[in-house]
């Protein structure tokens, strides 16, 4: 049997709030297979985004074990986690997180340069053309629409050819037409690069395109949908 790309064993996350400790994740055990697309759904506050952040090592689990590509993320320090993500994970956020003083091309090229790729700008340009922004490479985020900024964020996440793509409400800040376009691009990039995709969404049509849907409630896995073929 193939080793899962992502494996969580009784993963827990407890954060300190004003009134004391708050349990965000209450023992999540979950395997994600290579090349699988998984949608994380559930009501607000159920722990979806926190689970995604724990999978990516962006939030450190306070209990249990989290593995990605066979690496125990719970055993790595912050610098080692950052190096691991740089070469293996692409993350797309709802609020884009682009660097406002950099052009679209520079935003996409930056992680490639940090990874030591000599062809960083050529690859960044190729990825921007792939998401339909060949004519917008020299524009700054402030000169672009929300849909265009999310396309830049997608290109930045996909350009290093990561084994794992994580997306947190990637269509949440977009209108219907732009959301549909980003959805198509996200699944297209996943197919082109053969990455494993895990995404958080409130959009039923986006969740329906995943191979599997995992529902969270109160920091626990509530139920998993029967695997379905992607459209």
TORPANU-978759 format. One record per residue (C-alpha): residue number from 0; chain; z, y, x. Coordinates in nm, 3 decimals. Layout:
<pts>
<pt pos="NUM" unit="A" zz="Z" yy="Y" xx="X"/>
...
</pts>
This chain:
<pts>
<pt pos="0" unit="A" zz="0.000" yy="0.000" xx="0.000"/>
<pt pos="1" unit="A" zz="-0.090" yy="0.345" xx="0.132"/>
<pt pos="2" unit="A" zz="0.205" yy="0.561" xx="0.235"/>
<pt pos="3" unit="A" zz="0.244" yy="0.857" xx="-0.006"/>
<pt pos="4" unit="A" zz="0.147" yy="1.199" xx="0.123"/>
<pt pos="5" unit="A" zz="0.462" yy="1.350" xx="-0.032"/>
<pt pos="6" unit="A" zz="0.782" yy="1.155" xx="-0.098"/>
<pt pos="7" unit="A" zz="1.105" yy="1.289" xx="-0.244"/>
<pt pos="8" unit="A" zz="1.414" yy="1.070" xx="-0.260"/>
<pt pos="9" unit="A" zz="1.699" yy="1.206" xx="-0.473"/>
<pt pos="10" unit="A" zz="1.606" yy="1.560" xx="-0.364"/>
<pt pos="11" unit="A" zz="1.860" yy="1.821" xx="-0.467"/>
<pt pos="12" unit="A" zz="1.877" yy="2.197" xx="-0.445"/>
<pt pos="13" unit="A" zz="2.196" yy="2.393" xx="-0.504"/>
<pt pos="14" unit="A" zz="2.201" yy="2.769" xx="-0.452"/>
<pt pos="15" unit="A" zz="2.493" yy="3.008" xx="-0.449"/>
<pt pos="16" unit="A" zz="2.496" yy="3.248" xx="-0.744"/>
<pt pos="17" unit="A" zz="2.733" yy="3.530" xx="-0.837"/>
<pt pos="18" unit="A" zz="2.939" yy="3.290" xx="-1.047"/>
<pt pos="19" unit="A" zz="2.932" yy="3.008" xx="-0.793"/>
<pt pos="20" unit="A" zz="2.695" yy="2.725" xx="-0.704"/>
<pt pos="21" unit="A" zz="2.393" yy="2.669" xx="-0.930"/>
<pt pos="22" unit="A" zz="2.220" yy="2.330" xx="-0.941"/>
<pt pos="23" unit="A" zz="1.844" yy="2.393" xx="-0.943"/>
<pt pos="24" unit="A" zz="1.719" yy="2.041" xx="-0.870"/>
<pt pos="25" unit="A" zz="1.941" yy="1.751" xx="-0.973"/>
<pt pos="26" unit="A" zz="1.803" yy="1.447" xx="-0.794"/>
<pt pos="27" unit="A" zz="1.423" yy="1.431" xx="-0.790"/>
<pt pos="28" unit="A" zz="1.256" yy="1.108" xx="-0.679"/>
<pt pos="29" unit="A" zz="0.877" yy="1.133" xx="-0.670"/>
<pt pos="30" unit="A" zz="0.579" yy="1.001" xx="-0.471"/>
<pt pos="31" unit="A" zz="0.243" yy="1.178" xx="-0.453"/>
<pt pos="32" unit="A" zz="-0.051" yy="0.972" xx="-0.332"/>
<pt pos="33" unit="A" zz="-0.323" yy="1.086" xx="-0.092"/>
<pt pos="34" unit="A" zz="-0.593" yy="1.280" xx="-0.275"/>
<pt pos="35" unit="A" zz="-0.397" yy="1.291" xx="-0.601"/>
<pt pos="36" unit="A" zz="-0.373" yy="1.601" xx="-0.821"/>
<pt pos="37" unit="A" zz="-0.033" yy="1.647" xx="-0.983"/>
<pt pos="38" unit="A" zz="0.065" yy="1.912" xx="-1.234"/>
<pt pos="39" unit="A" zz="0.429" yy="2.019" xx="-1.259"/>
<pt pos="40" unit="A" zz="0.509" yy="2.144" xx="-1.608"/>
<pt pos="41" unit="A" zz="0.816" yy="2.231" xx="-1.812"/>
<pt pos="42" unit="A" zz="0.998" yy="2.529" xx="-1.961"/>
<pt pos="43" unit="A" zz="1.093" yy="2.834" xx="-1.758"/>
<pt pos="44" unit="A" zz="1.399" yy="2.760" xx="-1.545"/>
<pt pos="45" unit="A" zz="1.333" yy="2.385" xx="-1.537"/>
<pt pos="46" unit="A" zz="1.291" yy="2.384" xx="-1.158"/>
<pt pos="47" unit="A" zz="0.910" yy="2.357" xx="-1.126"/>
<pt pos="48" unit="A" zz="0.858" yy="2.629" xx="-0.867"/>
<pt pos="49" unit="A" zz="1.170" yy="2.528" xx="-0.677"/>
<pt pos="50" unit="A" zz="1.041" yy="2.171" xx="-0.658"/>
<pt pos="51" unit="A" zz="0.708" yy="2.295" xx="-0.522"/>
<pt pos="52" unit="A" zz="0.887" yy="2.508" xx="-0.261"/>
<pt pos="53" unit="A" zz="1.101" yy="2.211" xx="-0.157"/>
<pt pos="54" unit="A" zz="0.787" yy="1.997" xx="-0.120"/>
<pt pos="55" unit="A" zz="0.642" yy="2.257" xx="0.114"/>
<pt pos="56" unit="A" zz="0.959" yy="2.313" xx="0.313"/>
<pt pos="57" unit="A" zz="0.965" yy="2.676" xx="0.194"/>
<pt pos="58" unit="A" zz="1.302" yy="2.603" xx="0.036"/>
<pt pos="59" unit="A" zz="1.528" yy="2.356" xx="0.214"/>
<pt pos="60" unit="A" zz="1.667" yy="2.075" xx="0.001"/>
<pt pos="61" unit="A" zz="2.047" yy="2.068" xx="0.003"/>
<pt pos="62" unit="A" zz="2.057" yy="1.695" xx="-0.064"/>
<pt pos="63" unit="A" zz="1.837" yy="1.388" xx="-0.052"/>
<pt pos="64" unit="A" zz="1.522" yy="1.351" xx="0.153"/>
<pt pos="65" unit="A" zz="1.180" yy="1.520" xx="0.153"/>
<pt pos="66" unit="A" zz="0.886" yy="1.378" xx="0.345"/>
<pt pos="67" unit="A" zz="0.531" yy="1.508" xx="0.385"/>
<pt pos="68" unit="A" zz="0.262" yy="1.320" xx="0.577"/>
<pt pos="69" unit="A" zz="0.536" yy="1.091" xx="0.709"/>
<pt pos="70" unit="A" zz="0.738" yy="1.382" xx="0.850"/>
<pt pos="71" unit="A" zz="1.098" yy="1.423" xx="0.734"/>
<pt pos="72" unit="A" zz="1.108" yy="1.793" xx="0.642"/>
<pt pos="73" unit="A" zz="1.483" yy="1.788" xx="0.597"/>
<pt pos="74" unit="A" zz="1.521" yy="1.717" xx="0.969"/>
<pt pos="75" unit="A" zz="1.312" yy="2.013" xx="1.090"/>
<pt pos="76" unit="A" zz="1.439" yy="2.360" xx="1.179"/>
<pt pos="77" unit="A" zz="1.264" yy="2.671" xx="1.045"/>
<pt pos="78" unit="A" zz="1.027" yy="2.710" xx="1.343"/>
<pt pos="79" unit="A" zz="0.924" yy="2.345" xx="1.329"/>
<pt pos="80" unit="A" zz="0.870" yy="2.370" xx="0.953"/>
<pt pos="81" unit="A" zz="0.648" yy="2.675" xx="0.999"/>
<pt pos="82" unit="A" zz="0.439" yy="2.494" xx="1.262"/>
<pt pos="83" unit="A" zz="0.409" yy="2.188" xx="1.038"/>
<pt pos="84" unit="A" zz="0.293" yy="2.395" xx="0.739"/>
<pt pos="85" unit="A" zz="0.043" yy="2.587" xx="0.950"/>
<pt pos="86" unit="A" zz="-0.152" yy="2.275" xx="1.034"/>
<pt pos="87" unit="A" zz="-0.099" yy="2.067" xx="0.721"/>
<pt pos="88" unit="A" zz="-0.033" yy="2.275" xx="0.409"/>
<pt pos="89" unit="A" zz="-0.203" yy="2.551" xx="0.215"/>
<pt pos="90" unit="A" zz="0.006" yy="2.745" xx="-0.037"/>
<pt pos="91" unit="A" zz="-0.123" yy="2.966" xx="-0.320"/>
<pt pos="92" unit="A" zz="0.121" yy="3.193" xx="-0.503"/>
<pt pos="93" unit="A" zz="0.094" yy="3.364" xx="-0.841"/>
<pt pos="94" unit="A" zz="0.135" yy="3.706" xx="-0.679"/>
<pt pos="95" unit="A" zz="-0.128" yy="3.647" xx="-0.404"/>
<pt pos="96" unit="A" zz="0.090" yy="3.757" xx="-0.106"/>
<pt pos="97" unit="A" zz="-0.201" yy="3.914" xx="0.082"/>
<pt pos="98" unit="A" zz="-0.138" yy="4.152" xx="0.371"/>
<pt pos="99" unit="A" zz="-0.237" yy="4.493" xx="0.230"/>
<pt pos="100" unit="A" zz="-0.337" yy="4.647" xx="0.565"/>
<pt pos="101" unit="A" zz="-0.582" yy="4.367" xx="0.642"/>
<pt pos="102" unit="A" zz="-0.930" yy="4.311" xx="0.503"/>
<pt pos="103" unit="A" zz="-1.014" yy="3.998" xx="0.307"/>
<pt pos="104" unit="A" zz="-1.171" yy="3.851" xx="0.620"/>
<pt pos="105" unit="A" zz="-0.866" yy="3.929" xx="0.833"/>
<pt pos="106" unit="A" zz="-0.630" yy="3.785" xx="0.570"/>
<pt pos="107" unit="A" zz="-0.816" yy="3.454" xx="0.569"/>
<pt pos="108" unit="A" zz="-0.864" yy="3.444" xx="0.947"/>
<pt pos="109" unit="A" zz="-0.498" yy="3.512" xx="1.034"/>
<pt pos="110" unit="A" zz="-0.360" yy="3.158" xx="0.979"/>
<pt pos="111" unit="A" zz="-0.663" yy="3.016" xx="1.160"/>
<pt pos="112" unit="A" zz="-0.595" yy="3.240" xx="1.460"/>
<pt pos="113" unit="A" zz="-0.229" yy="3.141" xx="1.455"/>
<pt pos="114" unit="A" zz="-0.342" yy="2.778" xx="1.466"/>
<pt pos="115" unit="A" zz="-0.546" yy="2.856" xx="1.778"/>
<pt pos="116" unit="A" zz="-0.890" yy="2.808" xx="1.625"/>
<pt pos="117" unit="A" zz="-1.159" yy="2.977" xx="1.833"/>
<pt pos="118" unit="A" zz="-1.395" yy="3.009" xx="1.534"/>
<pt pos="119" unit="A" zz="-1.131" yy="3.165" xx="1.306"/>
<pt pos="120" unit="A" zz="-1.347" yy="3.451" xx="1.177"/>
<pt pos="121" unit="A" zz="-1.658" yy="3.237" xx="1.131"/>
<pt pos="122" unit="A" zz="-1.461" yy="2.984" xx="0.930"/>
<pt pos="123" unit="A" zz="-1.289" yy="3.260" xx="0.731"/>
<pt pos="124" unit="A" zz="-1.628" yy="3.411" xx="0.645"/>
<pt pos="125" unit="A" zz="-1.758" yy="3.072" xx="0.536"/>
<pt pos="126" unit="A" zz="-1.458" yy="3.018" xx="0.309"/>
<pt pos="127" unit="A" zz="-1.492" yy="3.363" xx="0.152"/>
<pt pos="128" unit="A" zz="-1.857" yy="3.294" xx="0.077"/>
<pt pos="129" unit="A" zz="-1.752" yy="2.965" xx="-0.079"/>
<pt pos="130" unit="A" zz="-1.529" yy="3.149" xx="-0.328"/>
<pt pos="131" unit="A" zz="-1.798" yy="3.407" xx="-0.404"/>
<pt pos="132" unit="A" zz="-1.668" yy="3.695" xx="-0.193"/>
<pt pos="133" unit="A" zz="-1.938" yy="3.713" xx="0.074"/>
<pt pos="134" unit="A" zz="-1.998" yy="4.078" xx="-0.011"/>
<pt pos="135" unit="A" zz="-1.628" yy="4.173" xx="-0.016"/>
<pt pos="136" unit="A" zz="-1.512" yy="4.056" xx="0.326"/>
<pt pos="137" unit="A" zz="-1.446" yy="4.407" xx="0.458"/>
<pt pos="138" unit="A" zz="-1.252" yy="4.521" xx="0.152"/>
<pt pos="139" unit="A" zz="-0.875" yy="4.557" xx="0.147"/>
<pt pos="140" unit="A" zz="-0.659" yy="4.394" xx="-0.124"/>
<pt pos="141" unit="A" zz="-0.601" yy="4.732" xx="-0.290"/>
<pt pos="142" unit="A" zz="-0.977" yy="4.767" xx="-0.336"/>
<pt pos="143" unit="A" zz="-1.006" yy="4.434" xx="-0.515"/>
<pt pos="144" unit="A" zz="-0.932" yy="4.307" xx="-0.867"/>
<pt pos="145" unit="A" zz="-0.659" yy="4.053" xx="-0.935"/>
<pt pos="146" unit="A" zz="-0.916" yy="3.777" xx="-0.966"/>
<pt pos="147" unit="A" zz="-1.073" yy="3.871" xx="-0.635"/>
<pt pos="148" unit="A" zz="-0.735" yy="3.884" xx="-0.462"/>
<pt pos="149" unit="A" zz="-0.654" yy="3.534" xx="-0.589"/>
<pt pos="150" unit="A" zz="-0.991" yy="3.415" xx="-0.454"/>
<pt pos="151" unit="A" zz="-0.894" yy="3.553" xx="-0.113"/>
<pt pos="152" unit="A" zz="-0.560" yy="3.372" xx="-0.139"/>
<pt pos="153" unit="A" zz="-0.741" yy="3.049" xx="-0.225"/>
<pt pos="154" unit="A" zz="-0.978" yy="3.092" xx="0.069"/>
<pt pos="155" unit="A" zz="-0.683" yy="3.157" xx="0.301"/>
<pt pos="156" unit="A" zz="-0.504" yy="2.842" xx="0.181"/>
<pt pos="157" unit="A" zz="-0.815" yy="2.622" xx="0.208"/>
<pt pos="158" unit="A" zz="-0.966" yy="2.752" xx="0.532"/>
<pt pos="159" unit="A" zz="-0.745" yy="2.546" xx="0.769"/>
<pt pos="160" unit="A" zz="-0.856" yy="2.230" xx="0.579"/>
<pt pos="161" unit="A" zz="-0.497" yy="2.132" xx="0.495"/>
<pt pos="162" unit="A" zz="-0.409" yy="1.780" xx="0.382"/>
<pt pos="163" unit="A" zz="-0.185" yy="1.927" xx="0.111"/>
<pt pos="164" unit="A" zz="-0.254" yy="2.220" xx="-0.124"/>
<pt pos="165" unit="A" zz="0.040" yy="2.364" xx="-0.319"/>
<pt pos="166" unit="A" zz="-0.022" yy="2.618" xx="-0.595"/>
<pt pos="167" unit="A" zz="0.248" yy="2.803" xx="-0.792"/>
<pt pos="168" unit="A" zz="0.108" yy="2.937" xx="-1.122"/>
<pt pos="169" unit="A" zz="-0.226" yy="3.024" xx="-0.957"/>
<pt pos="170" unit="A" zz="-0.371" yy="3.162" xx="-1.282"/>
<pt pos="171" unit="A" zz="-0.050" yy="3.321" xx="-1.412"/>
<pt pos="172" unit="A" zz="-0.142" yy="3.683" xx="-1.333"/>
<pt pos="173" unit="A" zz="-0.505" yy="3.658" xx="-1.444"/>
<pt pos="174" unit="A" zz="-0.691" yy="3.700" xx="-1.772"/>
<pt pos="175" unit="A" zz="-0.865" yy="3.406" xx="-1.936"/>
<pt pos="176" unit="A" zz="-1.204" yy="3.440" xx="-1.768"/>
<pt pos="177" unit="A" zz="-1.062" yy="3.496" xx="-1.420"/>
<pt pos="178" unit="A" zz="-0.806" yy="3.219" xx="-1.474"/>
<pt pos="179" unit="A" zz="-1.082" yy="2.973" xx="-1.562"/>
<pt pos="180" unit="A" zz="-1.283" yy="3.075" xx="-1.257"/>
<pt pos="181" unit="A" zz="-0.982" yy="3.031" xx="-1.026"/>
<pt pos="182" unit="A" zz="-0.908" yy="2.695" xx="-1.187"/>
<pt pos="183" unit="A" zz="-1.264" yy="2.577" xx="-1.117"/>
<pt pos="184" unit="A" zz="-1.247" yy="2.704" xx="-0.759"/>
<pt pos="185" unit="A" zz="-0.910" yy="2.540" xx="-0.694"/>
<pt pos="186" unit="A" zz="-1.028" yy="2.198" xx="-0.804"/>
<pt pos="187" unit="A" zz="-1.360" yy="2.251" xx="-0.626"/>
<pt pos="188" unit="A" zz="-1.188" yy="2.332" xx="-0.297"/>
<pt pos="189" unit="A" zz="-0.961" yy="2.030" xx="-0.339"/>
<pt pos="190" unit="A" zz="-1.264" yy="1.807" xx="-0.394"/>
<pt pos="191" unit="A" zz="-1.459" yy="1.960" xx="-0.103"/>
<pt pos="192" unit="A" zz="-1.173" yy="1.918" xx="0.145"/>
<pt pos="193" unit="A" zz="-1.020" yy="1.596" xx="0.007"/>
<pt pos="194" unit="A" zz="-0.675" yy="1.753" xx="-0.010"/>
<pt pos="195" unit="A" zz="-0.380" yy="1.639" xx="-0.217"/>
<pt pos="196" unit="A" zz="-0.308" yy="1.908" xx="-0.479"/>
<pt pos="197" unit="A" zz="0.026" yy="1.981" xx="-0.647"/>
<pt pos="198" unit="A" zz="0.039" yy="2.276" xx="-0.883"/>
<pt pos="199" unit="A" zz="0.290" yy="2.444" xx="-1.112"/>
<pt pos="200" unit="A" zz="0.147" yy="2.570" xx="-1.439"/>
<pt pos="201" unit="A" zz="0.227" yy="2.670" xx="-1.796"/>
<pt pos="202" unit="A" zz="-0.142" yy="2.638" xx="-1.888"/>
<pt pos="203" unit="A" zz="-0.213" yy="2.314" xx="-2.080"/>
<pt pos="204" unit="A" zz="-0.584" yy="2.320" xx="-1.989"/>
<pt pos="205" unit="A" zz="-0.501" yy="2.341" xx="-1.619"/>
<pt pos="206" unit="A" zz="-0.243" yy="2.061" xx="-1.640"/>
<pt pos="207" unit="A" zz="-0.494" yy="1.846" xx="-1.829"/>
<pt pos="208" unit="A" zz="-0.729" yy="1.851" xx="-1.529"/>
<pt pos="209" unit="A" zz="-0.471" yy="1.684" xx="-1.307"/>
<pt pos="210" unit="A" zz="-0.460" yy="1.309" xx="-1.243"/>
<pt pos="211" unit="A" zz="-0.094" yy="1.308" xx="-1.340"/>
<pt pos="212" unit="A" zz="0.147" yy="1.544" xx="-1.511"/>
<pt pos="213" unit="A" zz="0.517" yy="1.549" xx="-1.420"/>
<pt pos="214" unit="A" zz="0.741" yy="1.724" xx="-1.670"/>
<pt pos="215" unit="A" zz="1.068" yy="1.881" xx="-1.558"/>
<pt pos="216" unit="A" zz="1.369" yy="1.973" xx="-1.769"/>
<pt pos="217" unit="A" zz="1.696" yy="2.114" xx="-1.639"/>
<pt pos="218" unit="A" zz="1.620" yy="2.024" xx="-1.277"/>
<pt pos="219" unit="A" zz="1.526" yy="1.663" xx="-1.348"/>
<pt pos="220" unit="A" zz="1.204" yy="1.474" xx="-1.413"/>
<pt pos="221" unit="A" zz="1.185" yy="1.442" xx="-1.788"/>
<pt pos="222" unit="A" zz="0.876" yy="1.223" xx="-1.827"/>
<pt pos="223" unit="A" zz="0.542" yy="1.156" xx="-1.658"/>
<pt pos="224" unit="A" zz="0.217" yy="1.162" xx="-1.850"/>
<pt pos="225" unit="A" zz="-0.012" yy="0.862" xx="-1.833"/>
<pt pos="226" unit="A" zz="-0.259" yy="0.923" xx="-1.547"/>
<pt pos="227" unit="A" zz="-0.584" yy="1.065" xx="-1.674"/>
<pt pos="228" unit="A" zz="-0.923" yy="1.119" xx="-1.519"/>
<pt pos="229" unit="A" zz="-0.992" yy="1.469" xx="-1.395"/>
<pt pos="230" unit="A" zz="-1.269" yy="1.650" xx="-1.575"/>
</pts>
